[in-house]
Amino acid sequence: MSRLDWLLPRAGPRSIVDPLGTGEVRPRDGPDIGPTFDEILSGRLPGGAVNFSPEAKAQLQGQGIDLGPIDLDRLSRTIDRVADEGGRNCLLLDEQVAYVVDVDERKVTSAGARSEVRDDVFTAIDSAVLIG
């Protein structure tokens, strides 16, 4: 018996993980924000993910353009804005890349380095957005 047991007679060692000793798992408070670690690791993103056609993937790889998570998030949020405005086929221009997007399917159908598409003519689009 330690010298402080007379102060707290029923106090024993407590777990940091479960200090009350209930053994129950409580759900997290608040909404789930963002993808889970497993989804990020496997390359699957929920809901507002952006899909790329095989042609668009080949065009980006051929020009050595590598899109990171920040680029994909910015692209996804821009597609959401275009969808809210009623756009269906859109040209999206960021600092480095030009994308032609089917908004309903959230699919990039064509993509290329912005410097390479300078003199190109884009048809069958109903909207354009400068991503900045």
N, C-alpha and C positions, 0 to 999 in steps of 0.2 A: 504494500500500500504506500503510495507516494504521499508526500506531506500536504498536497493540495486536494487529495480525495475527499477530505471532510468538507471542502467548499462546494464541490460539484460531485456528489456521491454517484450519480448515474452517468456521468460524462465519461465516455470511453473514447478511444481513437475514432476519428471521423474520416470518411473518404472524401477526397477532394472532388471526385467525379459525382458521387451521390451523397452529399453531406447529410441529408435527412434519413438516409437508409431505407428509402421506400422501394427502390429497385424498379421503379416505373420509368418509362421513356416518355418524355413530354414532347409534343411537336414544337417546332420552332415558332416563335411569334412573328407575325408579319408575313407578307407575300414572298414567294420565291422570286428572286430577281436574277435574271440571267440564266445561262445554261449551266448544267451540272459539270463537274470535273470530268466525268465519264464521257459526256457528250462532246466536250472539247477535245479530249484525248482521242476519241474515235473519229473525229471529224464530222459528226452529225450535230447539226444545230437545230433547235426547235423552231416552230412557228414561222418567224419572219426571216428564215434563211433565204439566201440567194442561190439559185441554181445556175449552172453554166452549161450551155450546149457543147457538144464535142468540138464543134467548129471554133467556138469562142475560146475554149481551153487551148486548142492547138494554136490559135492566133496569139494568145498571151504567152504561151511557152516558146513559140517561134521567135518572139521579139524579146524574150528574156524578162518578161514582167512577172514579178512575184507579188501576189496580194497577201497582205497580212490580216490579222483579225480586226485591226482598226479600219483598214480599207473596206473590208466586208461589212462591218457594222455601219460605216458611213453610207455605203451603197444601199444597204437594207433600209436605213432610215429615209434615204432619199426616195427609194421606191415606194415606201409607205406614204410619203408626202404626195407623190405623183398620183397614187391610187386614191388618196383623199380628194384630190382635185378632179378626178375622173379621167385621168390619162390612161391610155391603153398600150401604146407603143411609144417609147420615149428614147431620146438621145440624152445620155448623161455624160458630161464632160468634167473630169477633175483635172488636177494639175498635170498628170502624166498620161492618163488613159481616157479614151472615148469608148463608151458602151452603148449598144443598142439593146433595149430591154423590152421584153414582153411583160408588161406590168401584171396582167391577170395571172400568169403562170410564175411570176417572179423569176424569170429566166433571162440571162444575158445571152442573146442570140448572136451577137457579133461584138468584137472588142479589138482595140488596137492602140498602139502608142499614139498619143495626141499629135506628135510631130509627124507621124506617118500618114495621118488621115487629114492633113491640112487642106488638100485640094479635092477631097472626096465629096460626092453629093449623097446626102442621106435622104432616102425616100421612104414612104409608108410609115412616117412617124407623125404623131399628133401633138407632141410636146418636147421641150428640151429644157434641161436644167444644168446650170453651172454649179458644180459641187465645190465649195470652198471652205 
